[in-house]
């Protein structure tokens, strides 16, 4: 049996199940990327149920067939810079068009 780790990790991978390993162990073995939202990690059970915020539950152990999902943070500096650039360009373009059509 295996435990799967997907999402914001360096290597989405499956590990052999070990009853002594917790969610944190599997997540860190897969290598969470810088944008990983470690506070929102959840587990999908084989029957489709979702267990939220498993890292806040002390010592949450996974079961065979579980899938650990490490989501990305929605708010990242790269996103802010991209939006700032887009908004600034739009304002400058709009002002230029306004000046040309006057």
CORQUIPE-V424545 format. One line per field, one symbol per residue. ss: DSSP state (~ for helix, > for strand, _ for the rest). phi: phi as a letter, one per 30 degrees, with the letter a starting at -180 (. if undefined). Layout:
ss = ???
phi = ???
//
This chain:
ss = _>>>>>>_>___>>>>_____>~~~~~~~~_>___>_~~~_>>>_____>>__~~~____>_____>>>>_>____~~~~~~~~~~~~~~~~~~~~~~~~__
phi = .bbcbbjdbdbdbccddbdccceeedddddiddeddcddcdbccdedjdccdhdddceidcdceidccccddddcbdddddddedddddddddddddeddcd
//
